[in-house]
Amino acid sequence: STTSPAMEWFESQLDRGFAYGNQPDLAEMSVTGRRLQEAGDLEGAASLIGEAVSSFKARLGPQHPDTLTSMSNLGSLLQTLGDHTSASDQYCKVVAGRRACFGDEHPATLAALNQLGVCLARDLCCLDGGAPALREALAGRRSTLGARHPD
């Protein structure tokens, strides 16, 4: 298989500091993984996103907002790969982490609840699990943003 241009670019950046584990570089690793996912390079995305999650956990801890974002990215990738059970497990961890970090009605927590609800309800056909998460996300958004807000 050929290497994608995005993956070639990322590998060329390793000499510029990604390998040193600097926080901005870890964020770029996570973003590049998402770009690869969007471009259809799921193998390259899995490698970078997985490494970003591990590196963020090691450097910043499992409850840090950047770690939680990378974990959410992993959940999205797992959904794309069709591993909905692992994706919902990942989203559950993100929801718990964001609740602990930001509180119940923070937009990041509500977004994570929405991701979890969609994964459970649509992808796993589990309305018993998905509907409560979606209801909580909607109620929280209405409470914090107002009923007429576009989100």
Backbone bond lengths (Angstrom), bond angles and torsions (degrees), N, CA, C in turn:
res aa  C-N    CA-C-N  psi(-1)  N-CA   C-N-CA  omega(-1)  CA-C   N-CA-C  phi
1 S - - - 1.450 - - 1.524 109.48 -
2 T 1.332 116.09 149.33 1.460 120.78 -179.96 1.510 110.11 -89.59
3 T 1.304 114.67 153.19 1.459 120.71 178.43 1.522 108.64 -85.09
4 S 1.330 116.16 136.18 1.458 120.33 -179.56 1.523 110.04 -70.62
5 P 1.338 117.22 154.92 1.470 119.89 176.31 1.523 112.50 -58.02
6 A 1.347 117.24 -36.84 1.464 119.41 179.49 1.522 110.90 -65.39
7 M 1.334 116.60 -40.06 1.458 119.75 179.20 1.529 110.40 -69.04
8 E 1.323 117.20 -38.68 1.472 120.12 176.25 1.521 110.31 -60.64
9 W 1.347 117.04 -42.73 1.458 120.26 178.50 1.522 110.26 -61.74
10 F 1.338 116.32 -46.35 1.452 119.22 -178.22 1.529 110.35 -60.38
11 E 1.324 116.72 -46.17 1.471 119.61 -179.55 1.524 111.22 -61.36
12 S 1.340 117.25 -33.60 1.467 119.61 178.22 1.525 111.78 -68.28
13 Q 1.345 116.04 -21.94 1.459 120.28 -179.16 1.525 113.32 -82.24
14 L 1.320 117.03 -13.97 1.463 119.71 -177.76 1.531 111.55 -55.89
15 D 1.322 116.25 -39.50 1.463 119.77 -179.95 1.520 112.25 -68.51
16 R 1.325 117.77 -16.81 1.468 121.34 -177.95 1.519 113.01 -91.66
17 G 1.323 118.66 1.70 1.456 117.78 173.65 1.506 116.64 133.95
18 F 1.345 119.93 -13.18 1.451 119.59 179.37 1.523 110.46 -56.74
19 A 1.318 116.12 -36.64 1.457 119.99 -175.51 1.528 112.37 -67.56
20 Y 1.309 117.35 -14.35 1.463 119.71 -177.67 1.519 113.11 -86.86
21 G 1.321 118.35 -7.10 1.453 121.68 174.76 1.511 114.78 75.43
22 N 1.317 118.47 25.33 1.457 120.22 175.89 1.517 109.38 -66.32
23 Q 1.334 117.40 143.77 1.460 121.01 -176.44 1.525 112.58 -56.17
24 P 1.360 120.88 -46.83 1.468 118.33 177.91 1.522 112.25 -60.67
25 D 1.329 116.35 -34.43 1.453 119.49 179.34 1.522 111.21 -69.72
26 L 1.330 116.95 -36.15 1.466 120.09 175.94 1.523 110.10 -64.85
27 A 1.322 117.10 -39.88 1.463 120.15 176.77 1.522 110.30 -62.09
28 E 1.321 116.73 -42.12 1.471 119.96 178.41 1.524 110.93 -65.21
29 M 1.326 116.83 -35.15 1.460 120.55 176.98 1.528 109.54 -61.33
30 S 1.318 116.05 -44.19 1.454 120.70 179.60 1.528 111.13 -64.96
31 V 1.325 116.65 -44.08 1.470 121.42 178.94 1.527 110.41 -63.77
32 T 1.309 117.00 -41.76 1.461 120.37 179.24 1.524 110.30 -64.50
33 G 1.328 116.96 -37.66 1.456 120.20 175.31 1.515 111.78 -60.21
34 R 1.344 116.62 -42.02 1.467 120.33 177.16 1.530 110.77 -64.28
35 R 1.318 116.79 -40.29 1.473 119.98 178.32 1.519 110.72 -62.75
36 L 1.329 117.14 -41.33 1.463 120.06 177.41 1.524 110.43 -62.96
37 Q 1.328 116.53 -40.68 1.462 120.29 177.97 1.523 110.25 -60.36
38 E 1.330 116.33 -46.83 1.463 120.58 179.92 1.523 111.90 -63.26
39 A 1.337 116.52 -30.76 1.461 121.05 179.67 1.535 112.15 -82.83
40 G 1.342 116.61 -5.19 1.453 120.03 178.19 1.514 114.69 93.52
41 D 1.322 118.26 1.78 1.467 121.62 177.42 1.522 108.23 -88.61
42 L 1.325 115.95 77.43 1.458 120.95 -173.71 1.527 112.20 -70.33
43 E 1.318 116.81 -31.99 1.472 120.15 177.66 1.530 110.68 -66.26
44 G 1.330 115.88 -46.64 1.463 119.75 177.12 1.510 111.73 -63.84
45 A 1.348 116.21 -40.21 1.463 120.78 178.87 1.521 110.60 -62.69
46 A 1.323 116.88 -44.11 1.468 120.69 -178.83 1.521 111.00 -60.62
47 S 1.305 115.94 -40.81 1.459 120.03 179.81 1.528 111.40 -63.04
48 L 1.328 116.59 -49.86 1.463 120.26 -177.04 1.526 112.69 -70.62
49 I 1.317 117.23 -44.50 1.460 119.96 -178.50 1.522 110.23 -65.70
50 G 1.320 116.95 -41.97 1.462 119.86 177.26 1.518 112.29 -61.39
51 E 1.329 116.06 -42.39 1.460 120.03 178.05 1.524 111.30 -66.65
52 A 1.332 116.58 -38.44 1.464 120.31 178.89 1.525 110.57 -62.89
53 V 1.320 117.52 -44.95 1.473 120.56 179.58 1.527 109.80 -59.66
54 S 1.322 116.90 -48.85 1.470 120.41 -179.40 1.518 111.49 -61.19
55 S 1.323 116.93 -42.99 1.464 120.97 -177.80 1.518 111.66 -68.90
56 F 1.333 117.30 -42.37 1.464 120.21 177.74 1.530 110.69 -62.17
57 K 1.327 117.16 -44.27 1.463 119.95 178.95 1.523 111.03 -59.98
58 A 1.325 116.16 -43.17 1.466 120.44 -178.22 1.529 111.83 -68.05
59 R 1.326 117.35 -41.36 1.469 120.79 -175.67 1.525 113.50 -84.09
60 L 1.343 116.50 -39.10 1.460 119.70 -170.26 1.523 114.12 -115.27
61 G 1.310 117.15 -14.89 1.458 121.53 -177.44 1.518 111.91 94.71
62 P 1.322 116.68 162.30 1.469 121.02 -173.55 1.531 114.86 -73.64
63 Q 1.326 118.72 -15.11 1.464 121.34 -176.88 1.532 113.26 -101.65
64 H 1.321 117.78 -1.20 1.466 120.39 -178.43 1.535 109.65 -68.65
65 P 1.332 118.58 141.71 1.474 120.70 -179.53 1.532 113.89 -54.43
66 D 1.328 118.44 -38.60 1.465 119.81 179.07 1.523 111.29 -68.27
67 T 1.334 116.93 -37.04 1.465 120.54 176.14 1.524 109.54 -62.86
68 L 1.322 116.08 -44.89 1.460 120.44 -178.95 1.525 111.70 -63.80
69 T 1.331 116.99 -37.26 1.466 120.02 176.50 1.519 110.71 -64.14
70 S 1.326 117.04 -43.50 1.462 119.19 179.16 1.528 110.82 -65.58
71 M 1.326 117.29 -34.74 1.464 120.86 176.58 1.527 110.96 -66.75
72 S 1.332 116.58 -37.34 1.462 120.50 175.86 1.527 110.37 -64.61
73 N 1.334 116.12 -40.62 1.467 120.00 176.09 1.526 110.80 -59.98
74 L 1.328 116.42 -39.64 1.465 120.00 177.61 1.527 110.16 -64.19
75 G 1.326 117.63 -41.64 1.459 120.40 176.82 1.516 111.99 -58.47
76 S 1.328 115.95 -42.85 1.461 120.72 178.35 1.530 111.30 -62.41
77 L 1.321 116.31 -43.27 1.469 120.36 178.54 1.526 110.24 -63.07
78 L 1.323 117.02 -44.85 1.462 120.05 179.32 1.530 111.00 -60.32
79 Q 1.331 116.59 -38.32 1.469 120.69 175.43 1.527 110.22 -61.06
80 T 1.320 116.22 -47.18 1.462 120.95 179.88 1.529 111.15 -60.44
81 L 1.323 116.20 -36.64 1.465 121.14 179.69 1.526 112.68 -76.54
82 G 1.345 116.72 -7.54 1.455 120.66 178.84 1.517 113.93 87.76
83 D 1.325 117.88 6.87 1.465 121.79 177.88 1.530 107.82 -92.96
84 H 1.328 115.46 72.68 1.456 121.71 -172.38 1.528 113.30 -68.66
85 T 1.320 117.25 -31.92 1.467 119.86 178.07 1.525 110.38 -65.14
86 S 1.334 116.80 -46.87 1.469 119.87 177.72 1.520 111.07 -65.79
87 A 1.328 116.74 -36.44 1.469 120.32 177.96 1.527 110.19 -62.85
88 S 1.330 117.73 -45.33 1.467 119.58 -179.76 1.527 110.53 -65.92
89 D 1.321 118.22 -36.86 1.472 120.97 175.28 1.527 110.50 -60.77
90 Q 1.324 115.89 -42.69 1.465 120.63 179.67 1.525 110.33 -64.97
91 Y 1.328 116.70 -44.63 1.461 120.16 179.21 1.534 111.56 -63.21
92 C 1.338 117.82 -36.10 1.471 120.16 176.26 1.523 110.78 -59.97
93 K 1.325 116.98 -41.64 1.464 121.18 177.94 1.526 110.75 -64.80
94 V 1.337 116.38 -39.28 1.464 120.32 179.34 1.529 110.14 -65.84
95 V 1.329 117.37 -44.47 1.467 120.46 178.94 1.529 109.52 -59.53
96 A 1.319 117.51 -47.64 1.472 120.50 -179.26 1.531 110.85 -61.57
97 G 1.316 116.52 -42.97 1.460 120.03 179.49 1.515 112.95 -65.59
98 R 1.326 116.20 -41.83 1.467 119.36 179.76 1.526 111.74 -70.23
99 R 1.318 117.78 -34.28 1.467 119.90 174.53 1.533 109.41 -60.69
100 A 1.337 115.73 -46.09 1.468 120.57 -178.51 1.527 111.23 -66.31
101 C 1.318 115.94 -37.74 1.468 121.35 -175.62 1.530 112.35 -80.81
102 F 1.323 117.37 -43.74 1.462 121.77 -170.17 1.522 115.20 -114.92
103 G 1.322 117.81 -22.89 1.454 120.94 -173.59 1.519 111.30 102.97
104 D 1.324 115.47 171.98 1.463 121.63 -172.73 1.525 115.09 -71.85
105 E 1.327 118.29 -30.23 1.463 119.34 -172.95 1.524 113.81 -109.27
106 H 1.317 116.99 13.26 1.463 120.21 176.39 1.534 108.52 -70.12
107 P 1.331 117.96 142.15 1.472 120.23 179.98 1.533 114.05 -53.54
108 A 1.328 118.04 -35.32 1.474 120.19 179.27 1.527 110.78 -67.38
109 T 1.322 116.82 -38.92 1.466 120.91 177.31 1.521 110.03 -66.16
110 L 1.314 116.38 -43.90 1.466 120.65 -179.75 1.526 111.56 -64.77
111 A 1.328 116.83 -38.21 1.473 120.18 176.78 1.525 110.62 -63.91
112 A 1.334 116.49 -41.10 1.460 120.09 178.63 1.529 111.09 -64.59
113 L 1.337 116.46 -40.43 1.468 120.09 176.19 1.520 111.16 -60.81
114 N 1.321 116.30 -40.73 1.462 120.55 178.60 1.529 110.51 -63.56
115 Q 1.331 116.97 -44.85 1.477 119.81 178.17 1.520 110.71 -59.61
116 L 1.323 116.44 -45.11 1.459 120.49 178.82 1.522 110.63 -61.23
117 G 1.329 116.65 -47.33 1.461 120.48 -178.88 1.514 112.79 -59.97
118 V 1.325 117.09 -43.72 1.465 120.53 178.91 1.522 110.39 -64.24
119 C 1.314 116.91 -43.96 1.461 120.43 -179.96 1.528 110.74 -60.95
120 L 1.319 116.50 -45.18 1.465 119.70 -179.34 1.522 111.86 -69.12
121 A 1.335 117.12 -49.10 1.465 120.74 -173.62 1.527 112.38 -72.39
122 R 1.332 116.88 -48.59 1.468 120.19 -174.80 1.517 111.86 -83.12
123 D 1.330 116.00 -50.39 1.462 119.19 -170.41 1.520 113.36 -82.85
124 L 1.334 117.09 -34.06 1.464 120.32 -179.11 1.529 112.54 -105.38
125 C 1.343 116.52 1.11 1.469 121.99 179.83 1.521 111.25 51.81
126 C 1.327 115.33 40.83 1.470 121.78 -178.93 1.520 108.62 -114.37
127 L 1.319 116.15 81.09 1.459 119.95 -179.28 1.517 112.14 -65.94
128 D 1.334 117.03 -29.61 1.463 119.67 178.97 1.529 111.56 -62.02
129 G 1.313 117.63 -32.91 1.455 121.06 178.08 1.512 112.77 -92.97
130 G 1.324 116.05 -38.70 1.466 120.45 -175.05 1.513 114.19 -74.75
131 A 1.323 116.99 -41.64 1.464 120.01 -176.23 1.535 112.81 -60.87
132 P 1.333 119.47 -44.80 1.474 118.08 178.68 1.538 112.81 -62.27
133 A 1.313 117.10 -38.76 1.468 119.73 178.52 1.522 110.57 -65.44
134 L 1.332 117.11 -42.26 1.462 120.61 178.78 1.530 111.41 -66.66
135 R 1.322 116.46 -39.81 1.475 120.06 177.73 1.531 111.01 -63.51
136 E 1.330 115.96 -43.30 1.468 119.50 179.48 1.520 111.04 -64.62
137 A 1.331 117.00 -40.90 1.468 120.58 178.39 1.525 110.40 -62.86
138 L 1.323 117.16 -44.67 1.468 120.95 179.63 1.526 111.47 -64.46
139 A 1.325 116.79 -45.65 1.470 120.17 -179.92 1.529 110.44 -62.81
140 G 1.322 116.87 -40.84 1.458 120.20 178.76 1.510 112.40 -65.36
141 R 1.327 116.70 -40.47 1.466 119.80 177.82 1.517 111.33 -65.76
142 R 1.314 116.39 -42.35 1.471 119.20 178.02 1.527 110.71 -63.26
143 S 1.321 116.45 -39.95 1.460 121.16 -178.85 1.524 111.96 -67.42
144 T 1.320 116.95 -41.54 1.468 119.89 -175.78 1.523 113.21 -90.46
145 L 1.331 117.73 -32.42 1.461 120.63 -174.46 1.526 113.50 -107.40
146 G 1.327 116.59 -17.16 1.459 120.31 -175.59 1.508 111.50 96.07
147 A 1.324 116.38 154.30 1.459 122.01 -175.35 1.537 113.16 -67.03
148 R 1.317 118.32 -24.25 1.469 120.94 -175.15 1.531 113.58 -98.51
149 H 1.327 117.86 1.24 1.465 120.61 -179.63 1.528 109.21 -67.21
150 P 1.330 118.71 141.55 1.473 120.52 -176.71 1.530 114.59 -65.61
151 D 1.323 118.41 -20.84 1.474 119.52 176.74 1.504 109.81 -83.36
